[in-house]
Structures are given as structure tokens and as C-alpha cells.
Amino acid sequence: MLRGIDVSSHQSSSYDTDGLSFVFVKATEGRSYVNPKLAAQTKRGRDAGLVVGFYHFLWPGNLTDQAEYFVAKTPEKRGDILAVDWETTGDGSHASNSEKDRFIRNVKQLRPHHKVVLYCNRHFWLNYDTTSYAGDGLWIADYVTAGKPRIQADWRFHQYTDDPLDKNVADFSSESALREWAGG
């Protein structure tokens, strides 16, 4: 399995890339937040030759506006992966299944040459998801042994710990297989 991390404004722009094949960078949230380290964290991943992905933290409501905002603020390079982060917001709410599905479809329509995946934790996948729609793949968070999330669904990425930072594995036979899947 391939190793990767995901970063946000809480992490350094000079994160360690040794042994990594990919990085997901938080790009946006809702309709007003852009990660202030987005450009620097993206450059770090690209300079290291990593497959780069970007994620949007989804809020309920205004799905078209959020999708357009995400796409407008996210760098566009063939082979980049786009993701929606579906979880509980700071105010305790969360987007519904239909909103999550609509957001993924909107982003796929706006960026038809990019893979769009769903990120959620095991609790959301088992207790909130009713459609099993994850776009082009599921990125599941379950803090157990790397590559062994406790779900029955197929997955592409597995976030297995957040200590000391969010570490992930990808279910691809090689980095070239990941790049080919991502379209790069």
C-alpha cells in the first residue's frame, strides 16, 4: 500500500515528504474559508513529486455555491484528486446524504477530468450514509491498523491515525497505478 498524509492550516507548509506517495491538502470550507497555506502546501507536495489531492469541508446548504467555491479556489492540474470532507461541523450540524451526493456530482460536473472522492469517518459511513455514493472512491477514516478499516465497502484511501498527524494509505499496487487512476 502507498503512504500519504493530509494537511490543513494546522500543519506546516514544510511537512516531511519522505516515504510518501500522495498528500491531500485542505483547500476550502463552506463558502468563505480558504486554507491560508494552500499554495505553499501544494507546492511542497508537487516539488516532492507526490500525487496531490484537495479537500473541501462540507457544510449543509448552498451546495452549488460550495462546489463552485471549491473548484474556483483549488488549483487545477491533470491528475489532482478532489475530495469532499463529510463530517460534523463546528456548530454540530452536517450535510445530509442528498447534499453530500449533490456536492460530489456538482464537483464532477465542474471538473469532469478529475477523480472526486468522499472522505468520512467510519461512524458516518455506517450510521449516516444511506446512499453509499462516494463518487470515484471512498476515503475512510478509521483509526485501526493501516489498510484494515472496519467496513464492508470498497475503499481507495484509509486514514488510520491522526497522531502526530493524519496518516493515510492508498489501496493501489504502485504509485504509477495511483497516477494512472487519478488521470495524471
PyMOL commands that set and color helices and strands:
alter all, ss='L'
color gray80, all
select helices_A, chain A and resi 38-47+63-73+97-110+122-127+175-182
alter helices_A, ss='H'
color red, helices_A
select strands_A, chain A and resi 2-7+22-29+33-34+51-57+81-85+115-121+138-141+157-161+166-170
alter strands_A, ss='S'
color yellow, strands_A
deselect
rebuild
show_as cartoon
